Structures are given as structure tokens and as C-alpha cells.
Amino acid sequence: MLILIPLVFLLNAWKHEVVTAFTFAVAVAIGITPLLLPVILSSSLSKGAIRMSNKKTIVKKLDSIQSFGAMNILCTDKTGTLTEDKIVLEKYLDVKGDEDIRVLKYAFLNSYFQTGLKGSIDEAVIARAYKNGLENLTEKYKKIDEIPFDFSRRRLSVIVQDEEKKLLITKGAVEEILNISSTIDYKNEVTSITKDIKENILKISKALNKEGLRVIAVAQKKNVEDIKEFGVQDEKNMTLIGFIGFLDPPKESAKDSISRLNKSKIRVIVLTGDNADVTKCICDKVGIKSKRIVLGSEIEKLSDIGVRRLLKDTNIFAKLSPIEKARIVRILKETGNTVRIYGRPE
């Protein structure tokens, strides 16, 4: 424009009046401005993409640079984003908190024989079982059936059989496993679950959570020989065996990244399927503060208006299903925020 408009003006002024030449030059400038805007925009976005590539980030769509720059809220999950995603099975404990190799044995059978997408938890269980020399169990047992994991049950079951008996083995969130268990197995002695036993189990689980360990309960059920087709209805009257505890430390870079985002006036909201105590432990370490932690069960009972009020001062949401995560992101967008999502399904 600096070259073309003066040139047009001079050529027209040479043949026409100055006012006419000036008017024509202005008209040309107005005409070409809309045509140049896409060029200017693409150039700016390309420059942004180059700067991102220098920071080891590949941008496939240039339009995303504009959205990225307009972001004022970043929604992230916990596992693999705030944490290293290098889950290690640290503990396998009985119902009284003592180490018990049987708990690892049953957890291994569940993780090894399940045919769904094996996550980092299953891989950690299998790795620890191999380390403890339990790989021969895969030859001793054979799989009969499976009840896949879903977010409403928060548990997964497999049915295996050896030469003597058929077993239904279930692993999942502690509260959910407790709800379907009527007895406990402590050193091969089966007793009914009392209120005191249940409170002690929850106390042990909560203590492990506060240490940053993600805890999963393991239960089994015998006397299932007569069942031909297994389903969710068979996950009842289970016998709780114990817990397995996983450690997934926060990323070293997470705290600095959160601090830089906050300085840039970008609010960070954690949306995770993990429980509140583990989430709080990790968030405290990386510098994400919140007046309270809201659970998915609370979100489910609220209208969109109620969720919108919670979002004003709540930055941590735990035990969420994928549907509840999507709902929170939708409400944030409906209130005029530019929201970006970082993470993967947990």
C-alpha cells in the first residue's frame, strides 16, 4: 500500500486534477484493504506458528493460533498432564494395611486377562507381578468371561478358572468396591463387613491418598460355577481382599507452567476422574489453589445455573465422568470464556 497508493496518485495527478487523483487513490486504498487483510492475518498466524515451533510445538491449523492467543481458561486433567504418567505400583495391602502378595496376585489376573484398552494402571500391575515372579499364573488360569469397565460402575471384572474353581475378580474405586462387598478376606479368614471394619478400610485408603497414592480395591467372588452368562448383576456379595496403591509424581515443569499461566491471567481448572484426596495432593504440589474440591456426584445433582455459580471460585473438580467434564467445558464456553482443553481421557 505504501508503494501502490502513492504511485496511483502521482499517475492520476499527472493527467487529472489533484483532488480527483487523491479521491481515486483513496478509493483504491479502500478497495484493496479487505483483500490484504487475509494476507496480513495469515502472515501473523504463520509468524506465531514459527515461534511455537521454536518451543517444540507443531501447529497443524493456523486458526488455532488465534484461539490459543485468546484463551483465558485452560482445562486440564491430572494423569499425564500434571503428573509424569509413569505410574508405579508401590503397595499391595490387605484390609488391615499389611503387605499381602495375594492382593497383587488377584490384581494381576484381573489386569492381564481383561481385553479392554490396557491403561497405565494395568501395565503397572503386570510389571510389578512379573517382578515378583507371578507370570506363571497366566498358565495356571484361563479366562472365562469379562464385565468391562464403565464410568458409572468405576470397576472392571474378569472371570477366570483353574483346575479347582472359577473366580470372579473385580478391581475398581474403593467406595464402589465396598458397596458391592459383604465380606472381607484377612489371611484366608472370611468375615462379614461391619461398620467399624468399613470405616477402618476407608481410613487406610484416605491415608494413602493423602500421601499422593492412587488406591484401587480388589475383590473376588467364589461359587460362581453355576453362572453361564456373567453381567453387572453378578457383581454383588463380593469378598474384599485388599488394596493396590500407585504413585504418579507431578511433573517437574508443572509448577512453573502453572505460575506462568496465572501471570498471563489464564485460569487453570483441573477436571479429573481421580478422587479428591489424591487430586488435592498433586494440585498443592503444582500450585493450583481452590476454595473447595467439587465431586462429580455433586455436579450431577445441579442445574447449569448451579454449576455456573460453582465455577466462579472452584478450580478443582474430581471423580468426574467424561460427560461431566464435557458439561463443565460447555458451561464455561456459554459464559463467554475462551476455553482450551489439555490432556487425555483418564
RAPE-V766255 format. One record per run of one state. SS is the DSSP state (@ for helix, = for strand, . for the rest). FROM is the first residue (numbers start at 0). TO is the last residue. Records with the same first field share a line. If there is no record, write none. Layout:
SS = FROM-TO, FROM-TO
//
This chain:
. = 0-2, 15-16, 54-61, 70-71, 76-81, 83-86, 94-97, 99-99, 113-118, 131-135, 140-140, 150-153, 161-164, 172-172, 179-179, 186-187, 192-193, 210-211, 221-230, 234-236, 247-248, 250-252, 263-265, 271-274, 286-291, 301-302, 310-314, 318-320, 334-337, 342-345
@ = 3-14, 17-53, 62-69, 100-112, 119-130, 136-139, 173-178, 194-209, 231-233, 253-262, 275-285, 295-300, 303-309, 321-333
= = 72-75, 82-82, 87-93, 98-98, 141-149, 154-160, 165-171, 180-185, 188-191, 212-220, 237-246, 249-249, 266-270, 292-294, 315-317, 338-341
//
